[in-house]
């Protein structure tokens, strides 16, 4: 170590922190932007390039940058600026020593401000460029920073030498220098302030000035070693929220999540702080207060919070996930599932849409209508789409695509409630009441739709369904309900809901593999049955739709086992599988469904259960179509 061909400086803790942050961020910056562009790196106050601490050599920012560029095999130009020629010569020696001399490096022995402005005068279309501006003093011109950031692809890591600025602020001899630094004379109004108030005011002024030239400005406080006093602030300037987010994470990594470097004091304080969960709870309160009754993409949330709050992107994401699990927000994920496994995605991406205290909606001109479904009467479909993702195929989805209501399967998987459903009912109930025997919920959607990701019924859909049931029942109208979701226990309340209502579930299998392929995101079969049984035990009328029942080439199963699970119900509807290529190709299709229908009929007769065999299925008759009419 004593025979090195280059000089070193002592390595101080705050310098080491600065280099760690720079190395962490610059490596990501090079990887991302280097995919599509050649790059520039400008080290504007380069120093000597090497440091020594406990006989160990550490390299400075020019060497760190060069090694990252070489390691990632990217095309880049390094511009190293310093007024001390001996320091530039020292850096050359270090680059040779580290085997980095083949990189394109320009050495500029000149004043930073002059050299940068000359470069910007010559180059009109600057490639993505990272500027590390780490001066000894504070003779940095705001106008130069403005010119740099006029290029949308420029980023700056800037050392704002607060301690030096604060000490000399009142001296008349530095008035012009300070005007140039702040780009205004507003700093003069701060002269009468002292201590923390003065520091806060200076920091706020400088950040507000920088925000005029960069979309995202993030400061990180750095204290003197062993002192509770600010040395400087590292400012990061970028025009992209992702850049700000990544730099914020880099700052947090080396400051125990605090975004201020306190040296050893920081690690000691960490022992007594509960930063993680506390910050998430704070973030939840912040987000719900700021965005109440509004919808924002996650990208917009990052944009609006990443440099103005203490929260990291992952903390904002975790806070949103907590709010979602508590039913306080609804997240539309695009796409909803993972590409390979088709599992529901729990992560939050920039394009995902977050609804705060609201839900995606559509409006309709009418709601109540007479259905052509053989065992139905009137029906309501108060939700467009269904999150269960059934692949029988889903006839309702096929029709919605055909008539332009939705674009595709992904679109169907994002349900939207009818915003004016209750208002429409107020108009339509008096109009149709004399014709109505009962109203069915629902044939083209699910009134108690299951949210598999959060393992519950969708809150907004459930609440609207309950209000619709209550409104219909209060008008003396009986309802039949069918779901692949879970029934809420509140339905057992005789004060709100009619005892004449009939609650059903669709159950065509108990096989988990079949469920994964054909109704992947519906409620688990066992839970579905348990929730129906609860209502039955409370004295309510219950039923099961075993339709569309699959053929053995789709799933081999015992119909008797399914029937045995639902022997407590009052009614059963059975029907064959339609529109399915595999089912239609089954060689014994007709005989199979004949045997199944016989089995259902015999089971129902033996157990005192009313039944209906769907049209198109063997043993279907007109006589049982009235299964839900009064007296049946």
Buried (B, 14 or more C-beta within 10 A) or exposed (E): EEEEEBBBBEBBBBBBBBBBBBBBBBBBBBEBBBEEBEBBBBBBBBBBBBBBBEEEBBBBBBBBBBBBBBEBEBEBBBBBBBBEEEBBBBBBBBBEBBEBEEBEBEBBBEBBBEBBBEBBEEEEEBBBBBBBBBBEEBBBBBEBBBBBBEBEBBBBBBBBBBBBBBEBBEEEEBBEBBBBBBBBEBBBEBEEEEEEEBBEBBBEBBBEBBBEBBBBBBBBBBBBBEEEEBBBBBBBBBBBBBBBBBBBBBBBBBBBBBBBBBBEBBEEEBEEEEBEEEBBEBBBEBBBEBBEEEBBBBBBBBBBBBBEBBBBBBBBBBBBBBBBBEBBBBBBBBBBBEEEEBEBBEEBEBEBBBBBBBBBBBEEEEBBEEBEEBBBBBBBBBBBBBBBBBEBBBBBBEEBBEEEBBEEBEBBBBBBBBBBBBEBBEEBBEEBBEEBEBBBBBBBBBBBBBBBBBEBBBBBBBBBBBBBBBBBBEBEBBBBBBBBBBBBEEBBEEEBBBEBBBBBBBBBBBBEEBBEEBBBBBBBBEEBBEBBBBBBEBEBBBBBBBBBBBBEBBBEBEBEEBBEBBEBBBBBBBBBBBEBEEBEEBEEBEEBBBEBBEBBBEBBEEEEBBBBBBBEBBBBEEEBBBBBEEEE
